[in-house]
């Protein structure tokens, strides 16, 4: 098991949470975490692990912090 911190930003928090500490099975990926919270690839544009850019298939390690950001529009 690995303990990670999951941070959701902007609209991804709606009906979910802002920050949560969780335990996952060894070998868990960012996509696995997203699926647990009902998030799709279309909803998540930017993924950071410990402040560094990552992708959906990046495996997570003990103590990682995963930050998920939605696409954001502006005018």
C-alpha positions, 0 to 999 in steps of 0.5 A, a space after each residue: 500500500 502507498 499513502 498519497 495526498 490527492 488535491 482537486 482544483 476548481 470544478 473538480 472539487 464540486 461534490 467531492 473534496 479539496 484535499 484528501 490523504 488516501 491509501 492505494 494498492 502498490 502500482 496505482 496510477 494517476 488514472 486509477 486515482 481519477 477513476 476512484 473519484 469518478 473523474 474522466 480524462 476529459 475532465 482533467 487537463 493538468 496533472 502534477 505529482 510533487 509539483 512536476 508534470 505527469 500523465 495519466 499512466 504515471 505510477 504513484 509512490 509512497 508520499 506523493 502529492 497528486 494535483 488534478 486541474 480541469 480545463 479552465 476558460 477565460 475571456 
